Amino acid sequence: MYEKYLDLFYKELPLGECFDLVERKVIIGGRSGILFFLDGLTESENMQRVMDYFMKVQPEDIEGIHTSDRFIATHMPFLDTTLITPKVEDGNPKPDQNPENWTDENIYSCYQQAMTRLYSGLVPLMVEGLDKIIIIDARSYPLRSVQEPEKEKTLR
């Protein structure tokens, strides 16, 4: 599944063209992983903590973990995370519970949902050997100061 998702992301993402689209490759317990996020919409301190944590995971810590559900339960309890599953269209049967049996349409549906979330400031994470795309909420919300803006004074 990891390779299928990566193929879609690399074919359709404007990597290298969009300066605020960031790709980070990480090794999590000896497994390859990749994160995509938008600089400016994602809190950089949160992402630094997440990546520091991932780099400390040892291979024996994730040995035997093959589902994203289990990975989240054991290694991401401190983050707000969700998993992407295919959307069910009206009249279509519900996809198989096992992602290995998903059709190309199901996988593309997951990719599209991940892209929507990426452009909303969320962080898709894919890890080699895991079955689903993990979405991490590490958004940064722009804030205004409580002082009167400088432009308001000059307009008055």
DSSP file with accessible surface (Angstrom, degrees, kcal/mol):
  #  RESIDUE AA STRUCTURE BP1 BP2  ACC     N-H-->O    O-->H-N    N-H-->O    O-->H-N    TCO  KAPPA ALPHA  PHI   PSI    X-CA   Y-CA   Z-CA
    1    1 A M     >        0   0   20      0, 0.0     4,-2.5     0, 0.0     5,-0.2   0.000 360.0 360.0 360.0 -39.2    0.0    0.0    0.0
    2    2 A Y  H  >  +     0   0   27    128,-0.2     4,-2.5     1,-0.2     5,-0.2   0.919 360.0  46.0 -53.9 -48.0    2.9    2.4    0.9
    3    3 A E  H  > S+     0   0  105      1,-0.2     4,-2.4     2,-0.2    -1,-0.2   0.885 111.0  52.6 -66.3 -38.5    4.2    2.3   -2.7
    4    4 A K  H  > S+     0   0   91      2,-0.2     4,-1.7     1,-0.2    -1,-0.2   0.925 111.7  45.9 -63.3 -44.3    0.8    2.8   -4.2
    5    5 A Y  H  X S+     0   0    4     -4,-2.5     4,-2.5     1,-0.2    -2,-0.2   0.933 112.0  51.2 -64.0 -44.6    0.1    5.8   -2.1
    6    6 A L  H  X S+     0   0   21     -4,-2.5     4,-3.0    -5,-0.2     5,-0.3   0.897 105.4  55.9 -60.9 -40.8    3.6    7.3   -2.8
    7    7 A D  H  X S+     0   0   93     -4,-2.4     4,-1.9     1,-0.2    -1,-0.2   0.932 110.2  45.6 -56.3 -45.5    3.1    6.8   -6.6
    8    8 A L  H  X S+     0   0   29     -4,-1.7     4,-2.0     2,-0.2     5,-0.3   0.933 113.6  48.4 -64.5 -46.0   -0.1    8.9   -6.4
    9    9 A F  H  X S+     0   0    0     -4,-2.5     4,-2.5     1,-0.2    -2,-0.2   0.931 113.8  46.0 -61.5 -45.8    1.4   11.6   -4.2
   10   10 A Y  H  < S+     0   0   91     -4,-3.0    -1,-0.2     1,-0.2    -2,-0.2   0.833 113.0  50.3 -69.9 -29.4    4.5   12.0   -6.4
   11   11 A K  H  < S+     0   0  164     -4,-1.9    -1,-0.2    -5,-0.3    -2,-0.2   0.866 123.8  26.7 -72.4 -35.6    2.5   12.0   -9.7
   12   12 A E  H  < S+     0   0   95     -4,-2.0    -2,-0.2    -5,-0.2    -3,-0.2   0.668  96.5  91.2-109.1 -20.2    0.1   14.7   -8.5
   13   13 A L  S  < S-     0   0   11     -4,-2.5     2,-1.8    -5,-0.3   102,-0.0  -0.612  73.9-129.2 -79.2 140.8    1.8   16.9   -5.9
   14   14 A P    >>  +     0   0   35      0, 0.0     4,-1.9     0, 0.0     3,-1.6  -0.293  40.8 174.1 -83.2  56.1    3.7   20.0   -7.2
   15   15 A L  T 34  +     0   0   46     -2,-1.8     4,-0.1     1,-0.3     7,-0.1  -0.417  68.9  15.6 -64.6 133.3    6.9   19.1   -5.3
   16   16 A G  T 34 S+     0   0   85      2,-0.4    -1,-0.3     5,-0.3     3,-0.1   0.188 121.2  67.3  87.5 -18.5    9.6   21.5   -6.2
   17   17 A E  T <4 S+     0   0  168     -3,-1.6     2,-0.6     1,-0.2    -2,-0.2   0.742  91.9  58.8 -99.4 -33.1    7.2   24.0   -7.7
   18   18 A C  S >< S-     0   0   39     -4,-1.9     3,-1.2     1,-0.1    -2,-0.4  -0.898  70.2-157.5-104.2 113.2    5.3   25.0   -4.6
   19   19 A F  T 3  S+     0   0  197     -2,-0.6    -1,-0.1     1,-0.3    20,-0.1   0.734  89.4  49.2 -67.0 -24.3    7.7   26.6   -2.1
   20   20 A D  T 3  S+     0   0   50     18,-0.1    19,-3.1     2,-0.1     2,-0.6   0.481  85.0  97.6 -98.9   3.4    5.5   25.9    1.0
   21   21 A L  E <   -A   38   0A  14     -3,-1.2     2,-0.4    17,-0.2    -5,-0.3  -0.797  61.3-164.5 -89.5 118.3    4.8   22.3    0.2
   22   22 A V  E     -A   37   0A  21     15,-3.5    15,-2.3    -2,-0.6     2,-0.5  -0.893  14.1-165.8-113.7 135.3    7.2   20.3    2.4
   23   23 A E  E     -A   36   0A  57     -2,-0.4     2,-0.5    13,-0.2    13,-0.2  -0.975   8.8-173.9-115.8 128.0    8.1   16.6    2.0
   24   24 A R  E     -A   35   0A 117     11,-2.8    11,-2.6    -2,-0.5     2,-0.4  -0.981  10.2-156.4-127.2 121.4   10.0   14.9    4.9
   25   25 A K  E     +A   34   0A 151     -2,-0.5     2,-0.3     9,-0.2     9,-0.2  -0.803  21.0 177.3 -92.7 134.8   11.3   11.4    4.7
   26   26 A V  E     -A   33   0A   8      7,-2.3     7,-2.5    -2,-0.4     2,-0.6  -0.928  29.6-132.3-134.1 158.7   11.8    9.7    8.1
   27   27 A I  E     -A   32   0A  98     -2,-0.3     2,-0.6     5,-0.2     5,-0.2  -0.974  22.5-171.2-111.0 119.9   12.9    6.3    9.4
   28   28 A I  E >  S-A   31   0A   0      3,-3.0     3,-1.7    -2,-0.6    27,-0.1  -0.931  73.7 -28.2-115.6 105.1   10.5    5.0   12.0
   29   29 A G  T 3  S-     0   0    6     28,-1.1    29,-0.2    -2,-0.6    -1,-0.1   0.862 126.3 -47.9  58.5  38.0   11.8    1.9   13.7
   30   30 A G  T 3  S+     0   0   55      1,-0.3     2,-0.4    27,-0.3    -1,-0.3   0.408 117.6 112.4  84.4  -2.5   13.8    0.9   10.6
   31   31 A R  E <  S-A   28   0A  36     -3,-1.7    -3,-3.0    97,-0.0    -1,-0.3  -0.830  71.0-114.4-103.9 143.7   10.8    1.5    8.3
   32   32 A S  E     +A   27   0A  46     -2,-0.4    96,-3.2    -5,-0.2     2,-0.3  -0.487  39.6 174.9 -72.8 141.6   10.6    4.2    5.7
   33   33 A G  E     -AB  26 127A   2     -7,-2.5    -7,-2.3    94,-0.2     2,-0.4  -0.954  14.5-157.5-142.1 160.3    8.0    6.9    6.2
   34   34 A I  E     -AB  25 126A   1     92,-2.3    92,-2.1    -2,-0.3     2,-0.4  -0.997   2.2-166.1-145.4 138.8    7.1   10.1    4.6
   35   35 A L  E     -AB  24 125A   0    -11,-2.6   -11,-2.8    -2,-0.4     2,-0.4  -0.959   2.9-164.5-119.7 141.9    5.2   13.2    5.7
   36   36 A F  E     +A   23   0A   0     88,-1.5     2,-0.3    -2,-0.4   -13,-0.2  -0.988  21.6 154.5-122.7 136.3    3.8   16.0    3.6
   37   37 A F  E     -A   22   0A  18    -15,-2.3   -15,-3.5    -2,-0.4     2,-0.6  -0.984  41.6-111.9-154.7 164.0    2.8   19.3    5.0
   38   38 A L  E >>  -A   21   0A  12     -2,-0.3     3,-1.4    80,-0.3     4,-1.1  -0.900  30.6-130.1-102.1 119.9    2.3   23.0    4.2
   39   39 A D  B 34 S+e   42   0B  98    -19,-3.1     4,-0.1    -2,-0.6    82,-0.0  -0.497  97.0  29.3 -65.5 129.8    4.7   25.4    5.8
   40   40 A G  T 34 S+     0   0   57      2,-0.7    -1,-0.2    -2,-0.2     3,-0.0  -0.040 117.3  58.1 106.9 -32.7    2.7   28.2    7.3
   41   41 A L  T <4 S+     0   0   70     -3,-1.4    99,-2.5    98,-0.1     2,-0.4   0.547  98.9  67.2 -99.9 -13.2   -0.4   26.0    8.0
   42   42 A T  B  < S-eF  39 139B   7     -4,-1.1    -2,-0.7    97,-0.3     2,-0.6  -0.919  88.7-117.0-113.5 135.4    1.5   23.5   10.2
   43   43 A E     >  -     0   0   62     95,-3.1     4,-2.0    -2,-0.4     5,-0.2  -0.570  22.3-155.5 -70.1 113.5    2.9   24.3   13.5
   44   44 A S  H  > S+     0   0   79     -2,-0.6     4,-2.4     1,-0.2    -1,-0.2   0.850  90.4  55.5 -65.2 -33.9    6.7   23.8   13.1
   45   45 A E  H  > S+     0   0  117      2,-0.2     4,-2.2     1,-0.2    -1,-0.2   0.917 108.3  48.7 -64.6 -41.2    7.3   23.1   16.7
   46   46 A N  H  > S+     0   0   53      2,-0.2     4,-2.4     1,-0.2    -2,-0.2   0.920 111.7  49.1 -63.2 -42.7    4.7   20.3   16.7
   47   47 A M  H  X S+     0   0    5     -4,-2.0     4,-2.7     2,-0.2     5,-0.2   0.893 108.9  53.2 -66.3 -36.0    6.2   18.8   13.6
   48   48 A Q  H  X S+     0   0  108     -4,-2.4     4,-2.6     1,-0.2    -1,-0.2   0.932 110.2  47.4 -63.9 -42.7    9.7   18.9   15.1
   49   49 A R  H  X S+     0   0  142     -4,-2.2     4,-2.4     2,-0.2    -2,-0.2   0.913 112.4  49.6 -63.7 -42.8    8.5   17.0   18.2
   50   50 A V  H  X S+     0   0    2     -4,-2.4     4,-2.5     2,-0.2    -2,-0.2   0.942 113.2  45.7 -61.6 -47.1    6.7   14.4   16.1
   51   51 A M  H  X S+     0   0   30     -4,-2.7     4,-2.0     1,-0.2    -2,-0.2   0.896 111.2  52.7 -67.7 -36.5    9.8   13.9   14.0
   52   52 A D  H  X S+     0   0   71     -4,-2.6     4,-0.8    -5,-0.2    -1,-0.2   0.923 110.7  48.3 -61.4 -43.7   12.0   13.7   17.0
   53   53 A Y  H >X S+     0   0   78     -4,-2.4     3,-1.1     1,-0.2     4,-0.6   0.931 109.5  52.0 -62.8 -45.6    9.8   11.1   18.5
   54   54 A F  H >< S+     0   0    1     -4,-2.5     3,-1.0     1,-0.3   -25,-0.6   0.872 105.0  56.3 -60.2 -35.9    9.7    9.0   15.3
   55   55 A M  H 3< S+     0   0  128     -4,-2.0    -1,-0.3     1,-0.2    -2,-0.2   0.731 103.5  55.2 -70.9 -18.6   13.5    9.0   15.1
   56   56 A K  H << S+     0   0  152     -3,-1.1     2,-0.3    -4,-0.8    -1,-0.2   0.578  80.7 108.4 -88.7 -11.1   13.7    7.4   18.6
   57   57 A V    <<  -     0   0   10     -3,-1.0   -28,-1.1    -4,-0.6   -27,-0.3  -0.521  61.9-146.1 -70.8 128.9   11.4    4.5   17.7
   58   58 A Q    >>  -     0   0   91     -2,-0.3     3,-1.4   -29,-0.2     4,-0.8  -0.633  21.4-112.8 -94.3 154.1   13.5    1.3   17.6
   59   59 A P  H >> S+     0   0   66      0, 0.0     3,-0.8     0, 0.0     4,-0.6   0.869 117.8  55.3 -54.5 -38.0   12.8   -1.6   15.1
   60   60 A E  H 34 S+     0   0  123      1,-0.2     3,-0.3     2,-0.2    -3,-0.0   0.765  98.5  64.8 -69.3 -20.7   11.8   -3.9   18.0
   61   61 A D  H <4 S+     0   0   78     -3,-1.4    -1,-0.2     1,-0.2    -4,-0.0   0.810 113.7  29.6 -69.5 -31.5    9.2   -1.3   19.1
   62   62 A I  H X< S+     0   0    2     -4,-0.8     3,-2.1    -3,-0.8    -1,-0.2   0.278  85.0 132.7-114.5  13.0    7.2   -1.8   15.9
   63   63 A E  T 3< S+     0   0  158     -4,-0.6     3,-0.1    -3,-0.3    -3,-0.0  -0.403  79.1  16.6 -62.5 130.9    8.0   -5.4   15.1
   64   64 A G  T 3  S+     0   0   57      1,-0.2     2,-0.7    -2,-0.1    -1,-0.3   0.447  92.7 124.8  85.7  -1.8    4.8   -7.2   14.3
   65   65 A I    <   +     0   0   10     -3,-2.1    -1,-0.2     1,-0.1     3,-0.0  -0.839  18.2 151.6 -94.1 117.1    2.8   -4.0   13.8
   66   66 A H        +     0   0  119     -2,-0.7     2,-0.4    -3,-0.1    65,-0.3   0.365  49.9  73.0-125.5  -0.7    1.2   -4.1   10.3
   67   67 A T  S  > S-     0   0   58     63,-0.2     4,-2.0     1,-0.1     5,-0.1  -0.927  71.2-136.4-118.4 146.9   -1.9   -1.9   10.7
   68   68 A S  H  > S+     0   0    0     -2,-0.4     4,-2.6     1,-0.2     5,-0.2   0.844 105.4  60.7 -65.6 -34.1   -2.1    1.8   11.0
   69   69 A D  H  > S+     0   0   87      1,-0.2     4,-2.2     2,-0.2    -1,-0.2   0.936 107.7  43.6 -56.8 -48.2   -4.7    1.4   13.8
   70   70 A R  H  > S+     0   0  139      2,-0.2     4,-2.1     1,-0.2     5,-0.2   0.889 111.5  54.0 -67.4 -39.4   -2.2   -0.5   16.0
   71   71 A F  H  X S+     0   0    0     -4,-2.0     4,-2.7     2,-0.2     5,-0.3   0.926 110.1  47.2 -60.9 -44.6    0.6    1.9   15.1
   72   72 A I  H  X S+     0   0   28     -4,-2.6     4,-1.8     1,-0.2    -2,-0.2   0.931 111.7  50.9 -62.7 -44.3   -1.5    4.9   16.3
   73   73 A A  H  < S+     0   0   67     -4,-2.2    -1,-0.2    -5,-0.2    -2,-0.2   0.862 121.6  31.5 -63.3 -35.4   -2.5    3.1   19.5
   74   74 A T  H  < S+     0   0   46     -4,-2.1    -1,-0.2    -5,-0.1    -2,-0.2   0.746 133.6  22.1 -96.9 -24.4    1.1    2.2   20.4
   75   75 A H  H  < S+     0   0   16     -4,-2.7    -3,-0.2    -5,-0.2    -2,-0.2   0.409 122.3  41.6-128.9   2.9    3.1    5.1   19.1
   76   76 A M    ><  +     0   0    1     -4,-1.8     3,-1.3    -5,-0.3    -3,-0.1  -0.045  61.1 128.9-140.4  38.4    0.9    8.2   18.6
   77   77 A P  T 3  S+     0   0   98      0, 0.0     4,-0.1     0, 0.0    -1,-0.1   0.734  73.1  58.5 -70.4 -16.6   -1.3    8.4   21.6
   78   78 A F  T 3  S+     0   0  113     -3,-0.1     2,-0.3     2,-0.1    -2,-0.0   0.470  96.6  74.8 -92.5  -0.1   -0.4   12.1   22.3
   79   79 A L  S <  S-     0   0   34     -3,-1.3     2,-0.9    -7,-0.2    59,-0.1  -0.823  83.6-116.2-114.6 152.5   -1.5   13.3   18.9
   80   80 A D        +     0   0  105     57,-0.4    57,-2.6    -2,-0.3     2,-0.3  -0.768  54.0 165.0 -82.6 108.6   -4.9   14.0   17.3
   81   81 A T  E     -C  136   0A  28     -2,-0.9     2,-0.3    55,-0.2    55,-0.2  -0.918  22.2-176.0-129.1 154.8   -4.9   11.5   14.5
   82   82 A T  E     -C  135   0A  69     53,-1.8    53,-3.0    -2,-0.3     2,-0.4  -0.926  21.1-126.3-138.9 166.6   -7.4    9.9   12.1
   83   83 A L  E     -C  134   0A  37     -2,-0.3     2,-0.5    51,-0.2    51,-0.2  -0.897  19.4-126.7-115.4 147.2   -7.2    7.2    9.4
   84   84 A I        +     0   0    1     49,-2.0    49,-0.4    -2,-0.4    26,-0.1  -0.795  30.2 173.6 -93.5 129.4   -8.3    7.6    5.8
   85   85 A T        -     0   0   67     -2,-0.5    28,-0.0    47,-0.1    47,-0.0  -0.933  42.2 -84.1-127.8 156.3  -10.7    5.0    4.4
   86   86 A P        -     0   0    9      0, 0.0     2,-0.2     0, 0.0    20,-0.1  -0.258  44.2-114.6 -61.4 143.6  -12.4    5.0    1.0
   87   87 A K        -     0   0  130     19,-0.2     2,-0.7     7,-0.1    22,-0.1  -0.545  24.8-129.4 -72.6 145.4  -15.5    7.0    0.7
   88   88 A V        -     0   0   79     -2,-0.2     2,-0.2     6,-0.1     6,-0.1  -0.874  20.7-150.4-100.9 116.4  -18.6    4.9   -0.1
   89   89 A E    >   -     0   0  114     -2,-0.7     3,-1.9     4,-0.2     2,-0.1  -0.550  34.7 -85.8 -80.6 152.7  -20.6    6.3   -3.0
   90   90 A D  T 3  S+     0   0  166      1,-0.3    -1,-0.1    -2,-0.2     0, 0.0  -0.358 115.6  12.9 -58.7 130.7  -24.3    5.8   -3.2
   91   91 A G  T 3  S+     0   0   85      1,-0.3    -1,-0.3    -2,-0.1    -2,-0.0   0.270 102.9 110.9  87.2 -13.8  -25.2    2.5   -4.7
   92   92 A N  S <  S-     0   0   90     -3,-1.9    -1,-0.3     1,-0.1     2,-0.0  -0.715  73.6-108.0 -92.6 148.0  -21.6    1.1   -4.4
   93   93 A P        -     0   0  116      0, 0.0    -4,-0.2     0, 0.0    -1,-0.1  -0.352  39.9 -96.0 -70.6 153.3  -20.7   -1.6   -2.0
   94   94 A K        -     0   0  151      1,-0.1     3,-0.1    -6,-0.1    -7,-0.1  -0.467  49.7-105.0 -66.2 135.9  -18.7   -0.8    1.1
   95   95 A P        -     0   0   22      0, 0.0    -1,-0.1     0, 0.0     7,-0.1  -0.252  42.8 -88.2 -63.3 154.2  -15.0   -1.6    0.5
   96   96 A D        -     0   0   82      5,-0.2     5,-0.1     1,-0.1     6,-0.0  -0.223  31.6-124.6 -56.3 146.3  -13.5   -4.6    2.1
   97   97 A Q  S    S+     0   0  133     -3,-0.1    -1,-0.1     1,-0.1     5,-0.1   0.796  96.1  78.0 -65.6 -28.3  -12.1   -4.1    5.6
   98   98 A N  S >  S-     0   0   76      1,-0.2     3,-2.2     3,-0.0     4,-0.2  -0.744  73.2-152.5 -86.9 113.8   -8.7   -5.3    4.5
   99   99 A P  G >  S+     0   0    3      0, 0.0     3,-1.6     0, 0.0    -1,-0.2   0.752  91.4  71.3 -59.5 -22.4   -6.9   -2.6    2.5
  100  100 A E  G 3  S+     0   0  116      1,-0.3    -3,-0.0    -3,-0.0    -2,-0.0   0.759  98.8  50.0 -64.2 -20.7   -5.0   -5.2    0.5
  101  101 A N  G <  S+     0   0   93     -3,-2.2    -1,-0.3    -5,-0.1    -5,-0.2   0.331  84.9 121.2 -97.9   4.5   -8.3   -6.0   -1.2
  102  102 A W    <   -     0   0   16     -3,-1.6     2,-0.1    -4,-0.2    -5,-0.0  -0.428  60.8-125.4 -69.8 146.9   -9.1   -2.4   -2.1
  103  103 A T     >  -     0   0   74     -2,-0.1     4,-2.1     1,-0.1     5,-0.2  -0.322  29.3-101.5 -80.9 170.3   -9.5   -1.5   -5.7
  104  104 A D  H  > S+     0   0  130      1,-0.2     4,-2.6     2,-0.2     5,-0.2   0.853 125.4  56.4 -61.1 -33.6   -7.6    1.3   -7.5
  105  105 A E  H  > S+     0   0  152      2,-0.2     4,-2.2     1,-0.2    -1,-0.2   0.896 106.1  49.9 -64.8 -40.7  -10.7    3.5   -7.1
  106  106 A N  H  > S+     0   0   30      2,-0.2     4,-1.9     1,-0.2    -2,-0.2   0.923 112.0  47.4 -62.5 -44.0  -10.6    2.9   -3.3
  107  107 A I  H  X S+     0   0    5     -4,-2.1     4,-2.3     1,-0.2    -2,-0.2   0.915 111.8  50.1 -65.4 -41.0   -7.0    3.8   -3.1
  108  108 A Y  H  X S+     0   0   78     -4,-2.6     4,-2.8     1,-0.2    -1,-0.2   0.890 107.1  55.3 -66.3 -35.5   -7.5    6.9   -5.2
  109  109 A S  H  X S+     0   0   16     -4,-2.2     4,-2.1     2,-0.2    -1,-0.2   0.919 108.5  48.2 -61.0 -42.2  -10.4    7.9   -3.0
  110  110 A C  H  X S+     0   0    0     -4,-1.9     4,-2.4     2,-0.2    -2,-0.2   0.922 110.8  51.2 -63.3 -43.2   -8.1    7.7    0.0
  111  111 A Y  H  X S+     0   0    6     -4,-2.3     4,-2.4     1,-0.2    -2,-0.2   0.933 109.0  50.4 -60.0 -46.0   -5.5    9.8   -1.8
  112  112 A Q  H  X S+     0   0   96     -4,-2.8     4,-2.2     1,-0.2    -1,-0.2   0.904 110.9  48.9 -61.9 -40.8   -8.0   12.5   -2.7
  113  113 A Q  H  X S+     0   0   21     -4,-2.1     4,-2.2     1,-0.2    -1,-0.2   0.902 110.3  51.3 -64.9 -40.4   -9.2   12.7    1.0
  114  114 A A  H  X S+     0   0    0     -4,-2.4     4,-2.6     1,-0.2    -2,-0.2   0.893 109.0  51.5 -63.1 -39.6   -5.5   13.0    2.1
  115  115 A M  H  X S+     0   0   19     -4,-2.4     4,-2.5     2,-0.2    -2,-0.2   0.911 108.1  51.4 -64.8 -42.3   -4.9   15.8   -0.4
  116  116 A T  H  < S+     0   0   94     -4,-2.2     4,-0.4     1,-0.2    -2,-0.2   0.931 113.4  45.0 -59.4 -43.7   -8.0   17.7    0.9
  117  117 A R  H ><>S+     0   0   80     -4,-2.2     5,-2.6     1,-0.2     3,-0.9   0.883 109.5  55.4 -69.6 -37.8   -6.7   17.4    4.4
  118  118 A L  H ><5S+     0   0    0     -4,-2.6     3,-1.8     1,-0.2   -80,-0.3   0.945 108.2  48.1 -58.5 -46.8   -3.1   18.3    3.4
  119  119 A Y  T 3<5S+     0   0  113     -4,-2.5    -1,-0.2     1,-0.3    -2,-0.2   0.552 106.2  59.8 -75.6  -3.4   -4.4   21.6    1.9
  120  120 A S  T < 5S-     0   0   64     -3,-0.9    -1,-0.3    -4,-0.4    -2,-0.2   0.307 128.3 -95.7 -99.0   2.6   -6.4   22.2    5.1
  121  121 A G  T < 5S+     0   0    1     -3,-1.8    17,-0.4     1,-0.3    -3,-0.2   0.467  84.6 127.2  99.8   1.6   -3.2   22.2    7.1
  122  122 A L      < -     0   0   19     -5,-2.6    -1,-0.3    -6,-0.1    15,-0.2  -0.467  56.4-122.6 -87.8 167.0   -3.2   18.5    8.3
  123  123 A V  E     - D   0 136A   0     13,-2.7    13,-2.8    -2,-0.1     2,-0.3  -0.920  13.3-150.4-119.4 109.8   -0.3   16.2    7.8
  124  124 A P  E     - D   0 135A   0      0, 0.0   -88,-1.5     0, 0.0     2,-0.4  -0.624  16.0-167.6 -75.0 134.8   -0.6   12.9    5.8
  125  125 A L  E     -BD  35 134A   0      9,-3.1     9,-2.7    -2,-0.3     2,-0.4  -0.994   7.2-174.2-124.8 129.4    1.8   10.2    7.1
  126  126 A M  E     -B   34   0A   2    -92,-2.1   -92,-2.3    -2,-0.4     2,-0.4  -0.990   4.9-168.6-123.1 133.7    2.6    7.0    5.2
  127  127 A V  E >   -B   33   0A   4     -2,-0.4     3,-2.2     5,-0.3   -94,-0.2  -0.983  29.9-107.7-125.7 133.6    4.7    4.3    6.7
  128  128 A E  T 3  S+     0   0   74    -96,-3.2     3,-0.1    -2,-0.4   -97,-0.0  -0.315 106.1  21.1 -56.9 130.8    6.2    1.3    4.9
  129  129 A G  T 3  S+     0   0   43      1,-0.3     2,-0.3   -98,-0.0    -1,-0.3   0.330  99.7 109.3  90.6  -6.9    4.4   -1.9    6.1
  130  130 A L    <   -     0   0    8     -3,-2.2    -1,-0.3     1,-0.1  -128,-0.2  -0.714  62.8-140.1-101.5 157.8    1.2   -0.1    7.3
  131  131 A D  S    S+     0   0   19    -65,-0.3     2,-0.3    -2,-0.3   -64,-0.1   0.742  70.9  38.3 -93.4 -24.3   -2.1   -0.3    5.6
  132  132 A K  S    S-     0   0   24     -5,-0.1     2,-0.4   -47,-0.0    -5,-0.3  -0.863  80.7-100.1-130.1 162.3   -3.7    3.2    5.7
  133  133 A I        -     0   0    0    -49,-0.4   -49,-2.0    -2,-0.3     2,-0.4  -0.659  36.6-145.5 -78.7 129.6   -2.7    6.9    5.4
  134  134 A I  E     -CD  83 125A   1     -9,-2.7    -9,-3.1    -2,-0.4     2,-0.5  -0.830   6.2-152.1 -97.8 133.8   -2.5    8.5    8.9
  135  135 A I  E     -CD  82 124A   3    -53,-3.0   -53,-1.8    -2,-0.4     2,-0.5  -0.935   8.6-162.4-110.1 123.0   -3.6   12.1    9.2
  136  136 A I  E     -CD  81 123A   0    -13,-2.8   -13,-2.7    -2,-0.5     2,-1.0  -0.888  14.3-139.2-105.5 131.8   -1.9   14.1   12.0
  137  137 A D        +     0   0   41    -57,-2.6   -57,-0.4    -2,-0.5   -15,-0.1  -0.792  46.5 141.1 -92.0 102.2   -3.4   17.4   13.2
  138  138 A A        +     0   0    2     -2,-1.0   -95,-3.1   -17,-0.4   -91,-0.2  -0.174  27.9 157.9-128.8  36.5   -0.5   19.7   13.7
  139  139 A R  B     -F   42   0B  80    -97,-0.3     2,-0.5   -93,-0.1   -97,-0.3  -0.262  33.4-145.0 -68.0 153.1   -2.2   22.9   12.3
  140  140 A S        -     0   0   34    -99,-2.5    -2,-0.1   -19,-0.1    -1,-0.0  -0.970  10.5-149.9-116.3 129.0   -1.2   26.4   13.2
  141  141 A Y        -     0   0  141     -2,-0.5     2,-0.1   -99,-0.0  -100,-0.1  -0.895  19.4-122.9-103.6 123.6   -3.9   29.0   13.5
  142  142 A P        -     0   0  121      0, 0.0     2,-0.4     0, 0.0  -101,-0.0  -0.382  32.1-161.2 -63.4 138.2   -2.9   32.5   12.6
  143  143 A L        -     0   0  161     -2,-0.1     2,-0.4     0, 0.0     0, 0.0  -0.925  11.5-142.9-123.0 148.1   -3.5   34.9   15.4
  144  144 A R        -     0   0  195     -2,-0.4     2,-0.0     1,-0.1     0, 0.0  -0.826  27.6-114.0-102.6 148.8   -3.9   38.7   15.6
  145  145 A S        -     0   0   82     -2,-0.4    -1,-0.1     1,-0.1     0, 0.0  -0.328  22.1-118.9 -73.7 165.0   -2.5   40.6   18.5
  146  146 A V  S    S+     0   0  153      2,-0.1    -1,-0.1    -2,-0.0     2,-0.1   0.585  85.5  98.5 -82.5  -6.9   -4.9   42.4   20.9
  147  147 A Q  S    S-     0   0  144      1,-0.1    -2,-0.1     0, 0.0     3,-0.1  -0.388  90.5 -92.8 -77.2 158.0   -3.4   45.8   20.0
  148  148 A E        -     0   0   79      1,-0.1    -1,-0.1    -2,-0.1    -2,-0.1  -0.513  50.0-107.7 -68.6 131.8   -5.0   48.1   17.4
  149  149 A P     >  -     0   0   43      0, 0.0     4,-1.1     0, 0.0     3,-0.4  -0.298  18.8-126.5 -62.1 146.5   -3.5   47.4   14.0
  150  150 A E  H  > S+     0   0  131      1,-0.2     4,-1.4     2,-0.2     3,-0.3   0.865 108.4  56.9 -61.3 -37.6   -1.1   50.1   12.7
  151  151 A K  H  > S+     0   0  163      1,-0.2     4,-1.9     2,-0.2    -1,-0.2   0.857  99.5  59.2 -65.5 -34.8   -3.1   50.4    9.4
  152  152 A E  H  > S+     0   0   97     -3,-0.4     4,-1.6     1,-0.2    -1,-0.2   0.890 102.8  53.1 -60.9 -38.7   -6.3   51.2   11.3
  153  153 A K  H  < S+     0   0  105     -4,-1.1    -1,-0.2    -3,-0.3    -2,-0.2   0.920 110.6  46.0 -64.2 -42.2   -4.7   54.2   12.9
  154  154 A T  H  < S+     0   0  114     -4,-1.4    -1,-0.2     1,-0.2    -2,-0.2   0.829 109.6  54.3 -73.6 -28.7   -3.6   55.7    9.5
  155  155 A L  H  <        0   0  134     -4,-1.9    -1,-0.2     1,-0.2    -2,-0.2   0.834 360.0 360.0 -72.1 -32.2   -6.9   55.0    7.9
  156  156 A R     <        0   0  205     -4,-1.6    -2,-0.2    -5,-0.2    -1,-0.2   0.886 360.0 360.0 -69.9 360.0   -8.8   57.0   10.6
